[in-house]
Amino acid sequence: MKLALNNISMKFDDITAVDNLTVTINEGELVCLLGPSGCGKSTTLFMLAGLYKPSSGKLYFGDKLVNDIEPEDRGIGMVFQNYALYPHLSVLKNIMFPLKMAKVPKKEAEERAIEMAKLVQIEHLLDRKPKQLSGGQQQRVAIARALVKKPNLLLLDEPLSNLDARLRLEMREEIRRIQQEVGITTIFVTHDQEEAMSISDRILLMKDGKYQQYSPPQDMYDFPENAFVGKFMGSPPLNMIPVMLNEGSITIKDTEQSFPNPLTINQALSSSNEALLGVRAEDWTIAKDTSEIRLTALVELVERIGRDTLLSATIGRHSIRALVDPEFTIQPGDAVDLTIRNDRFHLFDAKTEANLGLKNE
Ligand SMILES: Nc1ncnc2c1ncn2[C@@H]1O[C@H](COP(=O)(O)OP(=O)(O)OP(=O)(O)O)[C@@H](O)[C@H]1O
């Protein structure tokens, strides 16, 4: 089922938890609602669930306006952070519960519950009680219970946050597998950018209740629309260096270091000649003799992390981090000339933080 949020806002007294949000979610896609704590992710999910009614705006499931439709009539399945299983019921009875409420005959309910248990691979645990299960197994029961009524929409509220790191990785792959097998439109709330990157068809990134960007994960990583998006996606975070833009060249602020600017600046978005140069740690590399971009950095710290070497350095008085090939022997105190691979950098307006290299839509 396709979803549309048209100018949706949610106000609690003087707090605007969600501020004029407009997005369309395509049928069968898994969309992560992502952003820092308090950005309005759960509030958005609860409006989709029908637990909150938007203060303004229109919410459509398919072509149907659902603002006034009760949660139980929306055809949704929901999985919470703490699974919310019934402790006194067996796994089978937990999964059957929504069907029992809907007065589905017992035999059919049992068959459908077993089918779901197979889908989430817990058919060997049907007689156990929730407390006899691991966290990951409990989560599988919760997913089976959410899907057993064949909803049109699956809502997941930080479903992996109670699991340890290894199980989180396993369960996120499982959620993706199950979601693709069933083909159900799914909204997944998380504050973990890496989790969102790995699981989503698209990410909706929010900040202070406001829309920031809605894109496939790789696009969001490669083409952040503003500095917040650039910094939120990826680890280590995007390096941001204050620069001055002057007639085809970029000068690092408070230094004499500059290089020719290969990007076309969208003047409509530019409020002054002050900007932030955004470079991903992996896009720095040691300059060659032919490199047009060449910035001298003073190395402070050298860390060997797996395949790469992470340099902490300064260009002028600006701190940066760069992942470079370990074939270069670099010591703290060295001055190294860095370049930027394939001109992969961004320029953000210093005041509005808009990405100046992207089209103004
Ligand atoms: N019932 C409520 N009454 C008043 N304010 C609320 C209520 N629910 C949420 N808020 C406020 O609305 C804002 C958004 O909250 P929300 O829970 O949607 O954020 P979130 O992104 O899900 O955060 P988290 O990751 O911490 O769960 C916050 O400022 C929060 O304090």
The ligand as an SDF file (V2000), in Angstrom:
LIG
                    3D

 31 33  0  0  0  0  0  0  0  0999 V2000
    2.8090   13.0780   24.3350 N   0  0  0  0  0  0  0  0  0  0  0  0
    3.6570   14.1050   24.2420 C   0  0  0  0  0  0  0  0  0  0  0  0
    3.4420   15.2670   24.9010 N   0  0  0  0  0  0  0  0  0  0  0  0
    4.2800   16.3190   24.7920 C   0  0  0  0  0  0  0  0  0  0  0  0
    5.3940   16.3070   24.0330 N   0  0  0  0  0  0  0  0  0  0  0  0
    5.6800   15.1890   23.3570 C   0  0  0  0  0  0  0  0  0  0  0  0
    4.8410   14.0250   23.4210 C   0  0  0  0  0  0  0  0  0  0  0  0
    5.3820   13.0650   22.6340 N   0  0  0  0  0  0  0  0  0  0  0  0
    6.5170   13.5950   22.1200 C   0  0  0  0  0  0  0  0  0  0  0  0
    6.6940   14.8690   22.5430 N   0  0  0  0  0  0  0  0  0  0  0  0
    7.7940   15.7630   22.1580 C   0  0  0  0  0  0  0  0  0  0  0  0
    7.8140   15.8400   20.7560 O   0  0  0  0  0  0  0  0  0  0  0  0
    9.1500   15.8150   20.2640 C   0  0  0  0  0  0  0  0  0  0  0  0
    9.3370   14.6200   19.3270 C   0  0  0  0  0  0  0  0  0  0  0  0
    9.2600   13.4150   20.0940 O   0  0  0  0  0  0  0  0  0  0  0  0
    9.3670   11.9610   19.4520 P   0  0  0  0  0  0  0  0  0  0  0  0
    9.1720   10.9730   20.5400 O   0  0  0  0  0  0  0  0  0  0  0  0
    8.5040   11.8540   18.2640 O   0  0  0  0  0  0  0  0  0  0  0  0
   10.8940   11.9570   18.9750 O   0  0  0  0  0  0  0  0  0  0  0  0
   11.7900   10.7360   18.5170 P   0  0  0  0  0  0  0  0  0  0  0  0
   12.5170   11.2250   17.3200 O   0  0  0  0  0  0  0  0  0  0  0  0
   10.9900    9.5090   18.3810 O   0  0  0  0  0  0  0  0  0  0  0  0
   12.7990   10.6070   19.7270 O   0  0  0  0  0  0  0  0  0  0  0  0
   13.5010    9.3090   20.3870 P   0  0  0  0  0  0  0  0  0  0  0  0
   14.5260    8.8310   19.3860 O   0  0  0  0  0  0  0  0  0  0  0  0
   14.1500    9.8880   21.6110 O   0  0  0  0  0  0  0  0  0  0  0  0
   12.4370    8.3200   20.6670 O   0  0  0  0  0  0  0  0  0  0  0  0
   10.0460   15.8090   21.4750 C   0  0  0  0  0  0  0  0  0  0  0  0
   10.4030   17.1290   21.7650 O   0  0  0  0  0  0  0  0  0  0  0  0
    9.1480   15.2380   22.5660 C   0  0  0  0  0  0  0  0  0  0  0  0
    9.5450   15.7000   23.8240 O   0  0  0  0  0  0  0  0  0  0  0  0
  1  2  1  0
  2  3  1  0
  2  7  2  0
  3  4  2  0
  4  5  1  0
  5  6  2  0
  6  7  1  0
  6 10  1  0
  7  8  1  0
  8  9  2  0
  9 10  1  0
 10 11  1  0
 11 12  1  0
 11 30  1  0
 12 13  1  0
 13 14  1  0
 13 28  1  0
 14 15  1  0
 15 16  1  0
 16 17  2  0
 16 18  1  0
 16 19  1  0
 19 20  1  0
 20 21  2  0
 20 22  1  0
 20 23  1  0
 23 24  1  0
 24 25  2  0
 24 26  1  0
 24 27  1  0
 28 29  1  0
 28 30  1  0
 30 31  1  0
M  END
$$$$
